[in-house]
Amino acid sequence: MAQAFGPENARLTVRTGRSGAAAKAGHDLLIEVTAWSGTLDPDGDPAITLSADSRSLRVIEGTGGMQALDEGDRAGIEQTIDDEVLKGTAIHFRSTRFDDLPGRVEGELELAGARHPIGFELASGENGELTGRAIVRQSDWGMKPYSALFGTLKVADEVEVQVETRPHAG
């Protein structure tokens, strides 16, 4: 039986880290994707799909750094993601292999105009909730991780993408 997912019954997030000589000045970010949809159909081909609007990423939290992020900082980061990092390009995932829950998922991720294979584990909880977590190395998709302060502060090349569904009632 196919299940549909999106912001109404699940959460899709991206976590970034920081590197470089001035890493202390930057923030580790938690970013939520606010416009996306996905399906899980164990009998389908593909069994799993996900599409996200790259312009819908919103900074939820910034930890670390020399000072707290304010609304202006968050808006500036979101604008940079739109203009310089993802450039409004499509984000799509389509599984090429899915065995069972819990289990390994293999597929292709289209990101920043490039398509490459990616794999991750998909876990199932007691109440039917699902959790999947993948590490995306930006440079694998031809993306140059954002940097500031003459390159001494950089977003780490590897970011963590996670999807978590809410437990089923009953």
C-alpha positions in Angstrom: 0.0 0.0 0.0 1.4 3.3 -1.1 2.0 6.1 1.5 2.3 9.8 0.7 4.5 12.1 2.8 5.0 15.8 3.0 5.2 18.7 5.6 1.8 17.8 6.9 2.9 14.3 8.2 6.7 14.3 8.1 9.8 16.5 8.4 12.6 16.9 5.9 15.7 18.6 7.3 19.3 19.5 6.4 22.1 19.9 8.9 25.3 21.7 8.0 28.6 22.0 9.8 31.5 24.4 9.4 35.2 24.2 8.7 38.1 26.5 8.1 40.3 28.7 10.3 37.4 30.9 11.3 34.9 28.1 11.9 34.3 29.5 15.4 32.6 32.5 13.9 30.1 30.5 11.9 27.0 28.4 12.8 26.0 24.8 12.4 22.6 25.1 10.8 19.4 23.1 11.0 17.4 23.9 7.9 13.8 22.6 7.2 12.5 22.0 3.7 8.9 23.4 3.9 7.6 22.4 0.4 8.2 18.8 -0.6 6.4 15.5 -1.2 7.4 11.9 -1.1 5.9 8.4 -1.6 6.7 5.0 -0.3 5.2 2.1 -2.3 7.0 -1.1 -1.5 5.4 -2.8 -4.6 6.0 0.2 -6.9 8.8 1.0 -9.3 10.2 3.2 -8.0 9.4 2.2 -4.4 10.4 5.6 -3.0 10.3 9.1 -4.6 10.9 12.5 -3.1 10.7 16.0 -4.7 11.5 19.2 -2.9 11.3 22.9 -3.8 14.9 24.2 -3.3 13.5 27.6 -2.6 11.6 26.4 0.4 14.5 25.9 2.7 14.1 27.8 6.0 16.8 28.2 8.7 15.3 26.8 11.9 18.3 27.0 14.2 22.0 28.0 14.2 24.2 26.7 16.9 27.8 27.8 17.8 29.1 31.0 16.4 30.3 34.2 17.9 26.7 35.5 18.3 23.1 34.2 17.9 21.4 34.3 14.5 18.7 36.9 14.2 15.9 37.1 11.7 18.0 39.1 9.3 20.8 36.5 9.4 18.4 33.7 8.7 16.9 35.6 5.8 20.3 36.3 4.4 21.3 32.6 4.7 18.1 31.5 2.9 18.7 34.1 0.1 22.3 32.8 -0.3 21.1 29.2 -0.6 18.6 30.3 -3.3 20.9 32.6 -5.2 24.4 31.0 -4.9 24.1 27.4 -3.7 21.0 25.7 -5.1 20.0 28.4 -7.6 16.4 27.3 -7.6 17.2 24.0 -9.2 15.0 20.9 -8.8 15.6 18.3 -6.1 14.4 14.8 -6.9 15.1 11.4 -5.5 14.0 8.1 -7.1 14.9 4.7 -5.6 16.5 2.1 -7.8 16.7 -0.6 -5.0 14.6 -1.1 -1.9 14.3 -4.4 -0.2 12.2 -4.0 2.9 11.8 -2.1 6.2 14.1 -1.6 7.9 16.6 -1.7 5.1 18.9 -0.1 2.7 17.7 2.2 0.0 19.7 2.9 -3.2 18.7 5.5 -5.7 19.5 8.6 -7.7 19.5 12.1 -6.3 19.1 15.1 -8.7 20.5 18.2 -7.0 21.9 21.4 -8.4 21.4 20.2 -11.9 23.4 17.0 -11.5 22.2 13.4 -10.9 24.3 10.9 -8.9 23.7 7.6 -7.0 23.2 7.8 -3.2 22.3 5.2 -0.6 21.0 5.3 3.0 19.3 3.2 5.7 15.5 3.5 6.2 14.3 2.5 9.7 10.8 1.8 10.9 9.7 2.5 14.5 7.1 0.7 16.7 4.3 3.1 15.7 5.0 3.0 11.9 7.2 6.1 11.8 10.0 6.1 9.3 13.5 7.7 9.6 16.0 8.0 6.8 19.3 9.8 7.0 21.8 10.4 4.1 25.1 12.2 3.9 25.3 14.4 0.9 28.8 15.6 -0.2 28.0 18.9 -2.0 31.1 18.6 -4.2 29.9 15.3 -5.6 27.0 17.3 -7.2 29.4 20.0 -8.5 28.4 22.4 -5.7 31.0 24.6 -4.1 30.3 24.7 -0.4 29.6 28.3 0.7 32.5 30.2 2.2 33.0 33.6 3.8 35.7 35.7 5.3 38.0 35.2 2.4 37.6 31.4 2.5 38.5 31.1 6.2 34.9 30.1 7.1 33.3 27.4 5.1 30.2 25.2 5.2 31.4 21.7 5.5 31.3 19.7 2.3 29.2 17.0 3.9 25.6 17.8 5.0 23.1 15.5 6.6 19.7 15.1 5.1 17.0 13.5 7.2 13.4 12.6 6.8 11.2 11.6 9.7 7.6 10.7 9.5 5.2 11.2 12.4 3.9 8.1 14.2 0.6 6.7 13.1 -2.2 7.2 15.6 -3.8 4.1 17.1 
